[in-house]
């Protein structure tokens, strides 16, 4: 049986995936849809989010769970949410 302690440690870059390395400038890379929705709700509130993207998951009894379910099935709505998130990030940078 081999002893794991005798194996040389891999360099840090050996653990990164080719996909992660291929998107170094993508601001959405590594951010979950749930994190995006939570950030938008924190930034705009459900009412503000519903005004900007008028879909039922934001207007009628909104919740993160129902929004995620809808957005994962609806590419056009997910694109709008991601675009609004990127806009919010740009605005925060601009205001600083």
C-alpha positions in Angstrom: 0.0 0.0 0.0 1.3 3.5 -0.8 1.7 6.2 1.7 0.0 9.5 0.6 2.6 11.5 2.6 5.4 10.3 0.4 3.7 11.7 -2.8 4.8 15.1 -3.9 2.2 17.9 -3.5 0.7 19.1 -6.7 1.2 22.8 -7.6 -1.8 25.0 -7.0 -2.4 25.5 -10.8 -2.7 21.7 -11.2 -6.0 21.8 -9.4 -7.6 24.3 -11.7 -9.8 23.1 -14.6 -9.3 24.1 -18.2 -12.8 25.6 -18.1 -12.0 27.9 -15.2 -8.8 29.0 -17.0 -10.7 29.7 -20.2 -13.0 32.4 -18.6 -10.8 34.7 -16.6 -12.7 37.8 -17.5 -16.3 36.4 -17.2 -17.8 38.2 -14.2 -20.5 35.4 -13.9 -18.0 32.6 -13.8 -18.1 30.7 -10.5 -21.2 32.6 -9.3 -24.3 30.5 -8.7 -27.7 31.5 -10.0 -28.8 31.5 -6.4 -26.1 34.0 -5.5 -27.2 36.2 -8.4 -30.8 36.2 -7.3 -29.9 36.8 -3.7 -27.7 39.8 -4.7 -30.5 41.3 -6.8 -33.0 40.9 -4.0 -30.6 42.5 -1.6 -29.9 45.3 -4.0 -33.4 46.0 -5.3 -35.8 44.1 -3.1 -38.5 41.8 -4.6 -40.7 44.8 -5.7 -37.8 46.6 -7.4 -36.7 43.3 -9.1 -40.3 42.8 -10.3 -40.4 46.3 -11.8 -37.2 45.7 -13.7 -38.0 42.1 -14.8 -41.8 41.6 -14.7 -42.1 37.8 -14.3 -44.5 36.0 -12.0 -41.8 34.5 -9.9 -40.8 38.0 -8.8 -44.3 39.5 -8.6 -46.6 36.8 -7.0 -45.4 35.4 -3.7 -41.7 35.7 -4.6 -39.1 33.4 -3.1 -35.6 32.4 -4.0 -36.6 28.8 -4.5 -39.5 29.6 -6.9 -37.3 32.0 -8.8 -34.5 29.5 -9.2 -37.0 26.9 -10.4 -38.4 29.2 -13.0 -35.1 30.7 -14.1 -33.4 27.3 -14.6 -36.2 26.4 -17.0 -36.5 29.7 -18.8 -33.3 30.8 -20.7 -34.6 34.2 -21.8 -35.6 35.2 -18.2 -32.2 33.9 -16.9 -30.4 36.1 -19.4 -32.4 39.1 -18.2 -31.5 38.3 -14.6 -27.8 37.9 -15.4 -27.8 41.1 -17.4 -29.4 43.0 -14.5 -26.9 41.5 -12.1 -24.0 42.7 -14.4 -25.6 46.1 -14.6 -25.8 46.3 -10.8 -22.1 45.3 -10.5 -21.1 48.0 -13.0 -23.2 50.6 -11.2 -21.6 49.7 -7.9 -18.2 50.1 -9.4 -19.1 53.4 -11.0 -20.5 54.9 -7.8 -17.3 54.1 -5.7 
